[in-house]
Amino acid sequence: AAFCERGNSTAGQRNASVLTICTGAAAAASRYPRESQLIDMNTWWCDQPGHNMSLSCRRHVLQLAHSTASTASEREAVHQRLEELLEDATPEGLEALRTDTHAMQAAYCGPP
């Protein structure tokens, strides 16, 4: 399932293959994996001014580090940091994480 059921009005800012995240039919037919689309969407969001220090973006950086770790010990170390990040988050921080996710999807897909 796609994040959005419509096209992207800011298509010039991103690679066309990423747009499948914003169009239901194209996302279903795409060979561009959903995981890659999520990574691209989060990377785009975290590159926007004012987002990079959010819990959402700090989690994204650690998730990327985990996926690119070359050894089991590196993956475990990053996993531990990720767990600590989320364990130390306040209830407000966790709510902001959810809110950021919805805002990210709406901003990435553009206005209706």
MOPAC internal coordinates of N, CA, C and O (Angstrom, degrees):
PM7 1SCF
backbone

  N    0.0000 0     0.00 0     0.00 0    0    0    0
  C    1.4566 1     0.00 0     0.00 0    1    0    0
  C    1.5133 1   109.46 1     0.00 0    2    1    0
  O    1.2310 1   121.14 1   -36.22 1    3    2    1
  N    1.2992 1   115.43 1   143.78 1    3    2    1
  C    1.4565 1   120.98 1   179.74 1    5    3    2
  C    1.5201 1   110.35 1   -85.09 1    6    5    3
  O    1.2310 1   121.02 1   -18.18 1    7    6    5
  N    1.3098 1   115.66 1   161.82 1    7    6    5
  C    1.4526 1   120.32 1   176.58 1    9    7    6
  C    1.5130 1   110.22 1   -75.42 1   10    9    7
  O    1.2310 1   120.53 1   146.34 1   11   10    9
  N    1.3128 1   116.60 1   -33.66 1   11   10    9
  C    1.4526 1   121.80 1  -176.66 1   13   11   10
  C    1.5173 1   109.07 1  -130.11 1   14   13   11
  O    1.2310 1   121.05 1   -27.20 1   15   14   13
  N    1.2850 1   115.60 1   152.80 1   15   14   13
  C    1.4589 1   119.96 1  -179.50 1   17   15   14
  C    1.5191 1   111.41 1  -107.26 1   18   17   15
  O    1.2310 1   119.96 1  -154.05 1   19   18   17
  N    1.3240 1   117.69 1    25.95 1   19   18   17
  C    1.4466 1   121.27 1  -178.97 1   21   19   18
  C    1.5163 1   110.00 1  -146.99 1   22   21   19
  O    1.2310 1   120.94 1    -8.16 1   23   22   21
  N    1.3198 1   115.82 1   171.84 1   23   22   21
  C    1.4597 1   121.24 1  -179.50 1   25   23   22
  C    1.5135 1   112.33 1   -74.34 1   26   25   23
  O    1.2310 1   121.22 1    -5.80 1   27   26   25
  N    1.3113 1   115.27 1   174.20 1   27   26   25
  C    1.4489 1   122.39 1  -178.36 1   29   27   26
  C    1.5165 1   109.24 1  -106.17 1   30   29   27
  O    1.2310 1   120.27 1   -55.28 1   31   30   29
  N    1.3314 1   117.09 1   124.72 1   31   30   29
  C    1.4500 1   120.67 1  -178.51 1   33   31   30
  C    1.5244 1   112.48 1   -80.46 1   34   33   31
  O    1.2310 1   119.36 1   169.71 1   35   34   33
  N    1.3074 1   118.82 1   -10.29 1   35   34   33
  C    1.4589 1   122.00 1  -179.61 1   37   35   34
  C    1.5225 1   110.36 1  -113.55 1   38   37   35
  O    1.2310 1   120.95 1  -139.81 1   39   38   37
  N    1.3120 1   115.80 1    40.19 1   39   38   37
  C    1.4639 1   121.47 1  -173.58 1   41   39   38
  C    1.5120 1   113.08 1   -58.70 1   42   41   39
  O    1.2310 1   119.46 1   149.41 1   43   42   41
  N    1.3152 1   118.63 1   -30.59 1   43   42   41
  C    1.4481 1   120.65 1  -178.27 1   45   43   42
  C    1.5136 1   114.13 1   -64.69 1   46   45   43
  O    1.2310 1   120.07 1   163.20 1   47   46   45
  N    1.3193 1   117.46 1   -16.80 1   47   46   45
  C    1.4546 1   120.90 1  -176.97 1   49   47   46
  C    1.5179 1   112.89 1   -85.43 1   50   49   47
  O    1.2310 1   119.38 1   165.31 1   51   50   49
  N    1.3170 1   118.79 1   -14.69 1   51   50   49
  C    1.4546 1   120.90 1  -174.04 1   53   51   50
  C    1.5250 1   110.81 1  -135.17 1   54   53   51
  O    1.2310 1   120.72 1   -20.29 1   55   54   53
  N    1.2964 1   116.24 1   159.71 1   55   54   53
  C    1.4495 1   123.56 1   176.15 1   57   55   54
  C    1.5193 1   109.31 1   -60.64 1   58   57   55
  O    1.2310 1   119.73 1   -42.69 1   59   58   57
  N    1.3185 1   118.12 1   137.31 1   59   58   57
  C    1.4621 1   122.15 1  -176.84 1   61   59   58
  C    1.5271 1   112.60 1   -58.85 1   62   61   59
  O    1.2310 1   119.44 1   148.95 1   63   62   61
  N    1.3336 1   118.68 1   -31.05 1   63   62   61
  C    1.4605 1   119.76 1  -179.32 1   65   63   62
  C    1.5171 1   111.83 1   -65.64 1   66   65   63
  O    1.2310 1   119.94 1   157.45 1   67   66   65
  N    1.3251 1   117.72 1   -22.55 1   67   66   65
  C    1.4534 1   121.72 1  -179.93 1   69   67   66
  C    1.5242 1   110.29 1   -74.87 1   70   69   67
  O    1.2310 1   120.07 1   156.20 1   71   70   69
  N    1.3203 1   117.48 1   -23.80 1   71   70   69
  C    1.4550 1   120.71 1  -175.21 1   73   71   70
  C    1.5172 1   113.00 1   -63.81 1   74   73   71
  O    1.2310 1   119.54 1   163.82 1   75   74   73
  N    1.3250 1   118.49 1   -16.18 1   75   74   73
  C    1.4528 1   119.66 1   178.64 1   77   75   74
  C    1.5163 1   111.91 1   -60.93 1   78   77   75
  O    1.2310 1   119.96 1   159.40 1   79   78   77
  N    1.3097 1   117.68 1   -20.60 1   79   78   77
  C    1.4498 1   120.85 1   178.92 1   81   79   78
  C    1.5282 1   110.27 1   -68.22 1   82   81   79
  O    1.2310 1   120.50 1   159.43 1   83   82   81
  N    1.3168 1   116.65 1   -20.57 1   83   82   81
  C    1.4600 1   121.45 1  -175.29 1   85   83   82
  C    1.5186 1   113.89 1  -107.39 1   86   85   83
  O    1.2310 1   119.84 1  -178.39 1   87   86   85
  N    1.3043 1   117.90 1     1.61 1   87   86   85
  C    1.4576 1   119.53 1   178.19 1   89   87   86
  C    1.5226 1   109.00 1  -129.79 1   90   89   87
  O    1.2310 1   120.58 1   -60.44 1   91   90   89
  N    1.3055 1   116.50 1   119.56 1   91   90   89
  C    1.4590 1   121.93 1  -174.40 1   93   91   90
  C    1.5133 1   114.57 1   -54.18 1   94   93   91
  O    1.2310 1   119.90 1   127.35 1   95   94   93
  N    1.3361 1   117.80 1   -52.65 1   95   94   93
  C    1.4622 1   120.86 1  -176.78 1   97   95   94
  C    1.5197 1   111.64 1   -66.24 1   98   97   95
  O    1.2310 1   120.78 1   136.50 1   99   98   97
  N    1.3276 1   116.11 1   -43.50 1   99   98   97
  C    1.4646 1   119.53 1  -179.44 1  101   99   98
  C    1.5187 1   110.73 1   -65.44 1  102  101   99
  O    1.2310 1   120.26 1   142.93 1  103  102  101
  N    1.3171 1   117.11 1   -37.07 1  103  102  101
  C    1.4575 1   119.66 1   179.47 1  105  103  102
  C    1.5196 1   110.54 1   -65.02 1  106  105  103
  O    1.2310 1   120.42 1   139.47 1  107  106  105
  N    1.3098 1   116.81 1   -40.53 1  107  106  105
  C    1.4580 1   120.80 1  -179.30 1  109  107  106
  C    1.5265 1   111.02 1   -67.05 1  110  109  107
  O    1.2310 1   120.44 1   145.35 1  111  110  109
  N    1.3224 1   116.77 1   -34.65 1  111  110  109
  C    1.4584 1   121.00 1  -177.06 1  113  111  110
  C    1.5228 1   113.14 1   -90.21 1  114  113  111
  O    1.2310 1   120.35 1   168.78 1  115  114  113
  N    1.3132 1   116.94 1   -11.22 1  115  114  113
  C    1.4590 1   121.36 1  -173.92 1  117  115  114
  C    1.5209 1   112.44 1   -70.99 1  118  117  115
  O    1.2310 1   121.79 1   -32.81 1  119  118  117
  N    1.3334 1   114.18 1   147.19 1  119  118  117
  C    1.4576 1   119.73 1   171.19 1  121  119  118
  C    1.5168 1   109.39 1   -93.17 1  122  121  119
  O    1.2310 1   120.28 1  -179.30 1  123  122  121
  N    1.3029 1   117.07 1     0.70 1  123  122  121
  C    1.4593 1   123.41 1   178.96 1  125  123  122
  C    1.5208 1   106.89 1   -81.72 1  126  125  123
  O    1.2310 1   119.51 1   -71.51 1  127  126  125
  N    1.3239 1   118.54 1   108.49 1  127  126  125
  C    1.4698 1   121.16 1  -171.93 1  129  127  126
  C    1.5242 1   113.51 1   -59.63 1  130  129  127
  O    1.2310 1   121.52 1   -36.21 1  131  130  129
  N    1.3113 1   114.70 1   143.79 1  131  130  129
  C    1.4599 1   121.38 1   179.26 1  133  131  130
  C    1.5347 1   110.90 1   -54.84 1  134  133  131
  O    1.2310 1   120.34 1   139.80 1  135  134  133
  N    1.3136 1   116.95 1   -40.20 1  135  134  133
  C    1.4654 1   120.20 1   179.40 1  137  135  134
  C    1.5222 1   110.90 1   -58.11 1  138  137  135
  O    1.2310 1   120.46 1   137.21 1  139  138  137
  N    1.3236 1   116.72 1   -42.79 1  139  138  137
  C    1.4624 1   120.70 1   178.22 1  141  139  138
  C    1.5193 1   111.19 1   -65.71 1  142  141  139
  O    1.2310 1   120.50 1   142.02 1  143  142  141
  N    1.3208 1   116.65 1   -37.98 1  143  142  141
  C    1.4551 1   120.45 1   177.74 1  145  143  142
  C    1.5284 1   110.42 1   -63.64 1  146  145  143
  O    1.2310 1   120.35 1   137.78 1  147  146  145
  N    1.3263 1   116.93 1   -42.22 1  147  146  145
  C    1.4658 1   120.98 1   178.51 1  149  147  146
  C    1.5264 1   111.06 1   -63.03 1  150  149  147
  O    1.2310 1   120.77 1   138.03 1  151  150  149
  N    1.3170 1   116.14 1   -41.97 1  151  150  149
  C    1.4647 1   120.42 1   178.73 1  153  151  150
  C    1.5216 1   109.84 1   -62.17 1  154  153  151
  O    1.2310 1   120.49 1   134.03 1  155  154  153
  N    1.3262 1   116.68 1   -45.97 1  155  154  153
  C    1.4637 1   120.46 1   179.97 1  157  155  154
  C    1.5252 1   111.23 1   -63.31 1  158  157  155
  O    1.2310 1   120.28 1   138.32 1  159  158  157
  N    1.3289 1   117.08 1   -41.68 1  159  158  157
  C    1.4576 1   120.43 1   179.89 1  161  159  158
  C    1.5261 1   110.26 1   -63.86 1  162  161  159
  O    1.2310 1   120.00 1   134.29 1  163  162  161
  N    1.3394 1   117.61 1   -45.71 1  163  162  161
  C    1.4586 1   120.96 1   178.95 1  165  163  162
  C    1.5282 1   111.27 1   -64.51 1  166  165  163
  O    1.2310 1   120.04 1   138.93 1  167  166  165
  N    1.3109 1   117.53 1   -41.07 1  167  166  165
  C    1.4634 1   121.03 1   178.73 1  169  167  166
  C    1.5210 1   109.77 1   -62.21 1  170  169  167
  O    1.2310 1   120.53 1   134.74 1  171  170  169
  N    1.3190 1   116.60 1   -45.26 1  171  170  169
  C    1.4687 1   120.68 1   177.78 1  173  171  170
  C    1.5260 1   110.15 1   -58.74 1  174  173  171
  O    1.2310 1   120.16 1   132.35 1  175  174  173
  N    1.3227 1   117.29 1   -47.65 1  175  174  173
  C    1.4641 1   122.16 1  -178.81 1  177  175  174
  C    1.5304 1   110.86 1   -60.74 1  178  177  175
  O    1.2310 1   120.71 1   133.62 1  179  178  177
  N    1.3033 1   116.25 1   -46.38 1  179  178  177
  C    1.4643 1   120.52 1  -175.93 1  181  179  178
  C    1.5243 1   112.45 1   -70.63 1  182  181  179
  O    1.2310 1   120.00 1   160.30 1  183  182  181
  N    1.3216 1   117.60 1   -19.70 1  183  182  181
  C    1.4608 1   121.74 1   175.19 1  185  183  182
  C    1.5295 1   111.90 1   -80.14 1  186  185  183
  O    1.2310 1   119.83 1   167.58 1  187  186  185
  N    1.3254 1   117.93 1   -12.42 1  187  186  185
  C    1.4636 1   121.68 1  -179.98 1  189  187  186
  C    1.5260 1   109.40 1   -75.64 1  190  189  187
  O    1.2310 1   120.06 1   -37.34 1  191  190  189
  N    1.3281 1   117.49 1   142.66 1  191  190  189
  C    1.4663 1   120.74 1   179.58 1  193  191  190
  C    1.5324 1   112.05 1   -54.17 1  194  193  191
  O    1.2310 1   121.23 1   -44.79 1  195  194  193
  N    1.3213 1   115.26 1   135.21 1  195  194  193
  C    1.4525 1   121.20 1   175.31 1  197  195  194
  C    1.5133 1   116.27 1    88.21 1  198  197  195
  O    1.2310 1   119.77 1   178.09 1  199  198  197
  N    1.3223 1   118.05 1    -1.91 1  199  198  197
  C    1.4662 1   120.10 1  -176.93 1  201  199  198
  C    1.5216 1   114.13 1  -106.62 1  202  201  199
  O    1.2310 1   119.55 1   156.21 1  203  202  201
  N    1.3153 1   118.47 1   -23.79 1  203  202  201
  C    1.4659 1   120.70 1  -166.95 1  205  203  202
  C    1.5284 1   114.62 1   -61.90 1  206  205  203
  O    1.2310 1   119.04 1   156.68 1  207  206  205
  N    1.3186 1   119.44 1   -23.32 1  207  206  205
  C    1.4597 1   120.03 1   179.92 1  209  207  206
  C    1.5351 1   112.84 1   -98.89 1  210  209  207
  O    1.2310 1   120.44 1  -174.91 1  211  210  209
  N    1.3120 1   116.76 1     5.09 1  211  210  209
  C    1.4639 1   119.63 1   178.62 1  213  211  210
  C    1.5292 1   110.00 1   -68.80 1  214  213  211
  O    1.2310 1   120.79 1   -22.06 1  215  214  213
  N    1.3053 1   116.09 1   157.94 1  215  214  213
  C    1.4657 1   121.25 1   177.00 1  217  215  214
  C    1.5275 1   109.77 1   -57.02 1  218  217  215
  O    1.2310 1   120.96 1   139.04 1  219  218  217
  N    1.3062 1   115.78 1   -40.96 1  219  218  217
  C    1.4649 1   121.10 1   179.71 1  221  219  218
  C    1.5215 1   111.23 1   -58.01 1  222  221  219
  O    1.2310 1   120.12 1   134.36 1  223  222  221
  N    1.3142 1   117.38 1   -45.64 1  223  222  221
  C    1.4666 1   120.73 1  -177.43 1  225  223  222
  C    1.5232 1   112.38 1   -76.41 1  226  225  223
  O    1.2310 1   120.22 1   145.27 1  227  226  225
  N    1.3102 1   117.19 1   -34.73 1  227  226  225
  C    1.4690 1   118.37 1   175.72 1  229  227  226
  C    1.5284 1   109.77 1   -65.21 1  230  229  227
  O    1.2310 1   120.38 1   142.35 1  231  230  229
  N    1.3378 1   116.88 1   -37.65 1  231  230  229
  C    1.4648 1   120.33 1   176.01 1  233  231  230
  C    1.5258 1   110.11 1   -64.75 1  234  233  231
  O    1.2310 1   120.48 1   137.50 1  235  234  233
  N    1.3273 1   116.68 1   -42.50 1  235  234  233
  C    1.4629 1   121.20 1   179.96 1  237  235  234
  C    1.5316 1   111.08 1   -59.43 1  238  237  235
  O    1.2310 1   120.21 1   135.50 1  239  238  237
  N    1.3283 1   117.20 1   -44.50 1  239  238  237
  C    1.4732 1   121.00 1   179.17 1  241  239  238
  C    1.5291 1   110.16 1   -59.76 1  242  241  239
  O    1.2310 1   120.52 1   136.62 1  243  242  241
  N    1.3231 1   116.60 1   -43.38 1  243  242  241
  C    1.4675 1   119.33 1   179.53 1  245  243  242
  C    1.5307 1   111.50 1   -68.60 1  246  245  243
  O    1.2310 1   120.02 1   142.71 1  247  246  245
  N    1.3159 1   117.56 1   -37.29 1  247  246  245
  C    1.4630 1   119.57 1   177.29 1  249  247  246
  C    1.5244 1   111.04 1   -63.64 1  250  249  247
  O    1.2310 1   120.25 1   140.19 1  251  250  249
  N    1.3191 1   117.12 1   -39.81 1  251  250  249
  C    1.4710 1   120.16 1   176.01 1  253  251  250
  C    1.5254 1   110.81 1   -63.66 1  254  253  251
  O    1.2310 1   120.88 1   136.03 1  255  254  253
  N    1.3294 1   115.92 1   -43.97 1  255  254  253
  C    1.4664 1   119.91 1   179.15 1  257  255  254
  C    1.5250 1   110.75 1   -61.53 1  258  257  255
  O    1.2310 1   120.57 1   141.58 1  259  258  257
  N    1.3217 1   116.52 1   -38.42 1  259  258  257
  C    1.4702 1   120.55 1   178.47 1  261  259  258
  C    1.5236 1   110.73 1   -64.31 1  262  261  259
  O    1.2310 1   120.88 1   136.58 1  263  262  261
  N    1.3301 1   115.92 1   -43.42 1  263  262  261
  C    1.4713 1   119.32 1  -177.19 1  265  263  262
  C    1.5184 1   112.87 1   -70.62 1  266  265  263
  O    1.2310 1   119.93 1   157.65 1  267  266  265
  N    1.3235 1   117.74 1   -22.35 1  267  266  265
  C    1.4635 1   119.92 1  -178.96 1  269  267  266
  C    1.5291 1   113.14 1  -104.73 1  270  269  267
  O    1.2310 1   120.19 1  -179.97 1  271  270  269
  N    1.3211 1   117.23 1     0.03 1  271  270  269
  C    1.4718 1   119.87 1   178.56 1  273  271  270
  C    1.5233 1   109.16 1   -60.56 1  274  273  271
  O    1.2310 1   121.31 1   -41.68 1  275  274  273
  N    1.3190 1   115.11 1   138.32 1  275  274  273
  C    1.4648 1   118.77 1  -174.91 1  277  275  274
  C    1.5254 1   114.06 1   -93.55 1  278  277  275
  O    1.2310 1   120.08 1   166.97 1  279  278  277
  N    1.3092 1   117.45 1   -13.03 1  279  278  277
  C    1.4660 1   119.19 1   179.47 1  281  279  278
  C    1.5294 1   110.09 1  -130.81 1  282  281  279
  O    1.2310 1   121.31 1   -18.81 1  283  282  281
  N    1.2996 1   115.09 1   161.19 1  283  282  281
  C    1.4621 1   120.61 1   178.07 1  285  283  282
  C    1.5224 1   111.02 1   -62.45 1  286  285  283
  O    1.2310 1   119.99 1   142.14 1  287  286  285
  N    1.3225 1   117.63 1   -37.86 1  287  286  285
  C    1.4650 1   119.74 1  -179.50 1  289  287  286
  C    1.5320 1   111.33 1   -68.27 1  290  289  287
  O    1.2310 1   120.31 1   143.27 1  291  290  289
  N    1.3360 1   117.00 1   -36.73 1  291  290  289
  C    1.4716 1   119.91 1   175.33 1  293  291  290
  C    1.5219 1   110.38 1   -64.12 1  294  293  291
  O    1.2310 1   120.64 1   134.75 1  295  294  293
  N    1.3345 1   116.38 1   -45.25 1  295  294  293
  C    1.4699 1   120.33 1   179.12 1  297  295  294
  C    1.5184 1   110.66 1   -60.41 1  298  297  295
  O    1.2310 1   120.34 1   138.02 1  299  298  297
  N    1.3198 1   116.96 1   -41.98 1  299  298  297
  C    1.4606 1   120.62 1   179.75 1  301  299  298
  C    1.5234 1   111.37 1   -64.59 1  302  301  299
  O    1.2310 1   120.15 1   138.91 1  303  302  301
  N    1.3162 1   117.33 1   -41.09 1  303  302  301
  C    1.4632 1   121.08 1   178.90 1  305  303  302
  C    1.5317 1   110.95 1   -63.16 1  306  305  303
  O    1.2310 1   120.66 1   136.32 1  307  306  305
  N    1.3195 1   116.35 1   -43.68 1  307  306  305
  C    1.4661 1   120.07 1   178.88 1  309  307  306
  C    1.5292 1   109.90 1   -67.48 1  310  309  307
  O    1.2310 1   120.55 1   139.60 1  311  310  309
  N    1.3159 1   116.56 1   -40.40 1  311  310  309
  C    1.4622 1   120.95 1   177.83 1  313  311  310
  C    1.5303 1   110.59 1   -58.65 1  314  313  311
  O    1.2310 1   120.66 1   137.71 1  315  314  313
  N    1.3098 1   116.34 1   -42.29 1  315  314  313
  C    1.4598 1   121.01 1   178.56 1  317  315  314
  C    1.5266 1   111.00 1   -62.73 1  318  317  315
  O    1.2310 1   120.59 1   136.89 1  319  318  317
  N    1.3208 1   116.47 1   -43.11 1  319  318  317
  C    1.4735 1   120.19 1   178.10 1  321  319  318
  C    1.5213 1   111.05 1   -63.69 1  322  321  319
  O    1.2310 1   120.19 1   141.22 1  323  322  321
  N    1.3059 1   117.25 1   -38.78 1  323  322  321
  C    1.4653 1   121.66 1   177.77 1  325  323  322
  C    1.5222 1   110.78 1   -63.82 1  326  325  323
  O    1.2310 1   120.49 1   134.24 1  327  326  325
  N    1.3210 1   116.67 1   -45.76 1  327  326  325
  C    1.4644 1   120.36 1   177.70 1  329  327  326
  C    1.5227 1   111.22 1   -60.66 1  330  329  327
  O    1.2310 1   120.44 1   137.28 1  331  330  329
  N    1.3289 1   116.76 1   -42.72 1  331  330  329
  C    1.4657 1   120.59 1   179.09 1  333  331  330
  C    1.5207 1   111.67 1   -63.65 1  334  333  331
  O    1.2310 1   120.67 1   139.17 1  335  334  333
  N    1.3193 1   116.33 1   -40.83 1  335  334  333
  C    1.4589 1   120.92 1   178.40 1  337  335  334
  C    1.5257 1   110.70 1   -57.58 1  338  337  335
  O    1.2310 1   120.74 1   132.22 1  339  338  337
  N    1.3218 1   116.18 1   -47.78 1  339  338  337
  C    1.4580 1   120.17 1  -177.17 1  341  339  338
  C    1.5250 1   112.27 1   -74.81 1  342  341  339
  O    1.2310 1   120.04 1   145.08 1  343  342  341
  N    1.3271 1   117.52 1   -34.92 1  343  342  341
  C    1.4632 1   120.61 1   177.73 1  345  343  342
  C    1.5217 1   111.48 1   -66.14 1  346  345  343
  O    1.2310 1   120.50 1   145.29 1  347  346  345
  N    1.3241 1   116.65 1   -34.71 1  347  346  345
  C    1.4630 1   121.38 1  -178.38 1  349  347  346
  C    1.5310 1   112.86 1   -82.57 1  350  349  347
  O    1.2310 1   120.26 1   171.59 1  351  350  349
  N    1.3207 1   117.11 1    -8.41 1  351  350  349
  C    1.4646 1   120.53 1  -178.14 1  353  351  350
  C    1.5275 1   110.40 1   -68.57 1  354  353  351
  O    1.2310 1   121.27 1   -40.78 1  355  354  353
  N    1.3035 1   115.18 1   139.22 1  355  354  353
  C    1.4605 1   120.95 1   176.54 1  357  355  354
  C    1.5260 1   108.91 1   -77.69 1  358  357  355
  O    1.2310 1   120.09 1   -16.90 1  359  358  357
  N    1.3340 1   117.43 1   163.10 1  359  358  357
  C    1.4692 1   119.21 1   174.40 1  361  359  358
  C    1.5413 1   111.52 1   -56.32 1  362  361  359
  O    1.2310 1   120.62 1   143.58 1  363  362  361
  N    1.3203 1   116.42 1   -36.42 1  363  362  361
  C    1.4622 1   120.22 1   177.94 1  365  363  362
  C    1.5285 1   110.77 1   -66.29 1  366  365  363
  O    1.2310 1   120.88 1   140.86 1  367  366  365
  N    1.3282 1   115.93 1   -39.14 1  367  366  365
  C    1.4585 1   120.42 1   178.11 1  369  367  366
  C    1.5188 1   112.23 1   -64.38 1  370  369  367
  O    1.2310 1   120.94 1   140.16 1  371  370  369
  N    1.3265 1   115.81 1   -39.84 1  371  370  369
  C    1.4700 1   119.79 1   178.30 1  373  371  370
  C    1.5220 1   110.89 1   -68.27 1  374  373  371
  O    1.2310 1   120.38 1   143.05 1  375  374  373
  N    1.3293 1   116.88 1   -36.95 1  375  374  373
  C    1.4705 1   120.09 1   176.41 1  377  375  374
  C    1.5205 1   109.72 1   -66.34 1  378  377  375
  O    1.2310 1   120.23 1   139.81 1  379  378  377
  N    1.3364 1   117.17 1   -40.19 1  379  378  377
  C    1.4598 1   120.62 1   177.07 1  381  379  378
  C    1.5296 1   110.90 1   -63.08 1  382  381  379
  O    1.2310 1   120.15 1   145.58 1  383  382  381
  N    1.3264 1   117.31 1   -34.42 1  383  382  381
  C    1.4636 1   121.53 1   176.60 1  385  383  382
  C    1.5265 1   110.22 1   -60.36 1  386  385  383
  O    1.2310 1   120.58 1   134.93 1  387  386  385
  N    1.3260 1   116.49 1   -45.07 1  387  386  385
  C    1.4678 1   120.49 1   178.25 1  389  387  386
  C    1.5300 1   110.94 1   -65.62 1  390  389  387
  O    1.2310 1   120.88 1   136.07 1  391  390  389
  N    1.3249 1   115.92 1   -43.93 1  391  390  389
  C    1.4636 1   120.44 1   179.92 1  393  391  390
  C    1.5286 1   110.59 1   -63.32 1  394  393  391
  O    1.2310 1   120.53 1   136.79 1  395  394  393
  N    1.3241 1   116.59 1   -43.21 1  395  394  393
  C    1.4653 1   120.83 1   178.22 1  397  395  394
  C    1.5212 1   111.64 1   -59.58 1  398  397  395
  O    1.2310 1   120.56 1   141.02 1  399  398  397
  N    1.3153 1   116.54 1   -38.98 1  399  398  397
  C    1.4655 1   120.25 1  -179.66 1  401  399  398
  C    1.5270 1   110.42 1   -61.39 1  402  401  399
  O    1.2310 1   120.30 1   134.86 1  403  402  401
  N    1.3076 1   117.04 1   -45.14 1  403  402  401
  C    1.4697 1   120.40 1   178.90 1  405  403  402
  C    1.5260 1   111.02 1   -66.53 1  406  405  403
  O    1.2310 1   120.21 1   137.96 1  407  406  405
  N    1.3408 1   117.21 1   -42.04 1  407  406  405
  C    1.4631 1   120.89 1   178.75 1  409  407  406
  C    1.5263 1   110.86 1   -64.75 1  410  409  407
  O    1.2310 1   120.49 1   140.34 1  411  410  409
  N    1.3214 1   116.66 1   -39.66 1  411  410  409
  C    1.4588 1   121.63 1   179.21 1  413  411  410
  C    1.5244 1   110.28 1   -61.26 1  414  413  411
  O    1.2310 1   120.36 1   132.42 1  415  414  413
  N    1.3181 1   116.92 1   -47.58 1  415  414  413
  C    1.4575 1   120.42 1  -179.36 1  417  415  414
  C    1.5279 1   111.27 1   -62.67 1  418  417  415
  O    1.2310 1   120.35 1   137.60 1  419  418  417
  N    1.3316 1   116.94 1   -42.40 1  419  418  417
  C    1.4610 1   120.01 1   179.82 1  421  419  418
  C    1.5268 1   111.04 1   -66.06 1  422  421  419
  O    1.2310 1   120.18 1   137.10 1  423  422  421
  N    1.3197 1   117.27 1   -42.90 1  423  422  421
  C    1.4702 1   120.69 1  -179.18 1  425  423  422
  C    1.5242 1   111.61 1   -68.62 1  426  425  423
  O    1.2310 1   120.63 1   140.52 1  427  426  425
  N    1.3056 1   116.41 1   -39.48 1  427  426  425
  C    1.4650 1   121.12 1  -177.27 1  429  427  426
  C    1.5227 1   111.00 1   -66.71 1  430  429  427
  O    1.2310 1   120.82 1   141.71 1  431  430  429
  N    1.3062 1   116.03 1   -38.29 1  431  430  429
  C    1.4604 1   120.22 1  -177.95 1  433  431  430
  C    1.5230 1   112.46 1   -84.81 1  434  433  431
  O    1.2310 1   120.09 1   166.84 1  435  434  433
  N    1.3145 1   117.43 1   -13.16 1  435  434  433
  C    1.4643 1   120.82 1   176.97 1  437  435  434
  C    1.5092 1   112.81 1    82.83 1  438  437  435
  O    1.2310 1   120.82 1    -8.00 1  439  438  437
  N    1.3116 1   116.03 1   172.00 1  439  438  437
  C    1.4721 1   120.08 1  -178.93 1  441  439  438
  C    1.5157 1   111.80 1   -69.53 1  442  441  439
  O    1.2310 1   120.56 1   -25.93 1  443  442  441
  N    1.3339 1   116.53 1   154.07 1  443  442  441
  C    1.4754 1   119.91 1   179.35 1  445  443  442
  C    1.5098 1   112.11 1   -64.35 1  446  445  443
  O    1.2310 1   120.10 1   180.00 1  447  446  445

